[in-house]
Amino acid sequence: MAAAWPHLPVPSPPESFALPLAEISPPESDIRYAYRASLIGGAREFTLTDDGLAWKVGPKSGVWPYRAIAAIRLSYRPVSMQSRRFRADIQKDSFETLSVLSTTWQTVALMSPQDESYRRFIVGLHQRLREAGADVALAGGLRPTIYKLGIAVIAALAIAMTALLARAVATGEWSGALFLLGFAALFAWQIGGFIRRNQPRSYTLDDLPKELLP
């Protein structure tokens, strides 16, 4: 019979191999968000920390205490490559501004949405502001002057298209009339959503506008 090998304890790895959990992943209280505004340059990074809003844009970085944040404007900003694109403009009391987009550039032809992480960051930021007792002006949509100008331009285009449609019907240009009707329907669907979402409004830290979040 072969002799049994004595039981030897398995040595534990040296303590130097054990990394603190905080060095592996950020604390649960910290919410991070990053996106690429263009293919040139690095990602723009934002972190909600206990000390404030930490940010890094290119070679610049800093931390804004939550009570130093003076204003936030949420808006809906679709582009040709991404119809679901939202934006938050965060302004400090010194009038410095940080812009946060809900999409990120992946390749020359691909702009990807980051709906869940963007929403989590924006909601978390408002919660931090409320907890800090910050006095912040909260606005949604476009600025009133820009919004009114956009409405005026749309009204002028609508009048022009109505005149063209009436002329096409009067002259029997049915193909042209159908084209104008199709174009008007597409225009109303795209621009109508933009105008509806971006109607100027104010909101509170406890009631964020759903139309301006993904």
N, C-alpha and C positions, 0 to 999 in steps of 0.2 A: 504494500500500500504506500502510495506517495505521501510524503510528509506534507501536512497542511502549512501553507504560508501564514506567518503571523499577521494579524490585522494591523495595518499601519494607518494612522489618521491622515486624512487628506489635508495638506497644508492650505491655509487660507491665503488669498492673494495679499501682497503687501498693501499697507494702507495708502501708499502713493498711487495705487491704481484706482482707488475709489474717488470719484469726482463728486463734489457736493451737487445735490439736485439743482440748486440755483444756477450752477454753471452749465448744466445740460439744457435746461429750458427756463424761460422767464417765469417769475412768480405768477400765479393765477390772477393776481390783482392787476398785473400789467397787461394791457391790451395793445398789440402791435399791428400796424398796417403799413404796407409799402406798395408803391406802384411806380411804373416808368412812364413819365410824361412824353418821352420820345425815345427813339432808338439810340440817340446820341446822349451820352452821359449815364450816370448810374441811377439807381432807384432812389426815390424820395421816401424816407422812412419816418414814421411817427409812432411814439409810444406813450401811453397814458400811465404815468408813474405817480407815486405818492407825492412827489415834489412838484409835479406839474406836467405839462405837455412837452415831452422831449421830441426834438425833430432834427433831421439831418437832410439837407438838400445840397448835393454836391460837396464842396469843401467846407460849407458852412453848417453849423450845428448850434443848438442851444436848448434851454429849458424855459418854458413860459409858465410861471405860476398860474393856477387856474383863476385866481382873483385878478390877474393882470389881463385876462382875455376880455376885451370890451364888446366884441360883436361877432356874430356868426350869420352868414347868409347861405341858405340851402337853395339849390336850383336844379333844374332838369336841362341838361345840355347834350342832346343827341348830335351825332355826327354821321357822315355818310357811311362809315365803316362800322358803326355801333349805335343802334337806335336806343339802347338802354344805357344811358350814360348820365351820371349824376355828379354834382359838384358841391363842395362846401368851401366857402371862403371864411377863414378864421382871422380875425383882426385883433391885434394887441392894443393896449391903451396908448402905445407909442406910434400907432398907425402902421406898424409892420403887418404884413399879411401873408398867410400861408394858404395855398390852394390844395385841396385834396380831391382827386377824381376817383370814380368808382371803376375805372377801366385801366388796363395796363397794356403797353405795347409788348408783343411777343416776337413778331417778325415784321418785315416790311409790309406784309399783306394781312396781318392778324392783330387785332386789338381785342383783348379778352376781357369780359366782365368779371368783377370780383364782388358780386352782389352781397353775399353773406358776410364776408370779412369787412366790407365797407360799412354795411349797416351796423354791424357789431361795434365798430370803432366809433361811428357817429353817435349811436345811442349811449355808449360808454362815456364819451366825452361829455354829453349833456348830464349824465348822472354824476360825474365828477364835479362839474360846475355847480350842480345843485348842492352836493355835499359840502363844497367849499364856501357856499354862500356868495357866489360871484354875482355881481351886478352886470349882466351882459344883455345887449340888445339883440334880439332874435328876429330875423326876417326871412321870409321865404319867397321864392320867385324872383323875377327881374325887378330892377329898380323902376319905380313908377314912371319916370320920364321915358326910359327905354321901352317900357311896356306900351305906353300910349303911342309912341312913335311907331312901334310894330303894328299896333291895331290900325293906325292911319294908313300905313303901307298896304296892309292886307285889304282894307276897304277899297283903296284905289285899284288894286289888282282885281278885286271882285267886280267892280264897276266896269273895268276894261274888258274882262272876260264875258260879262253879261252882254255888253255891246257887240262883241265879236260873235257870240252865240246867236243873238238876234239877227245880225246881218247874214250869218250862214243859213239860218232858217228861211229868211226872206228871199234869199237868192237860190234856195234849193240845194245848197251844198251840204247834203246830209252826212257825208263822210266826215267833213270838217266839223259839223255839229256834234257828231258822236265822239270825235277826238276831243273836242273841248269839254264835253260832259265827263268823259273819262278822266281827263286831266284835272278838272275841277273836283271830282270825287277824291282823287289821290291827294290833291293839294289840301283839301279840307280835312282828310284823315290824318295827314302828317302834321300840318301846321296847327290844326285844331287841337291836337293833343299837346303840342308844345305850348300854345297859348293858355289852355286850361290849366296845365300843371304849374305854369310860371306866373299865374296871377299874383300880383303883389299882396302880401299878407304879413302879419306878425304872429308869433306863436310863443308858447311858454316852454320851460324846461321839462314840464310834465306831460306835454301834449305836442309831440313832433308831427309835422304834416306828412301823412302817409304818401301823398302824391309825389313827394320830393325825396323819397327813400326807395331803394330797389326792393 
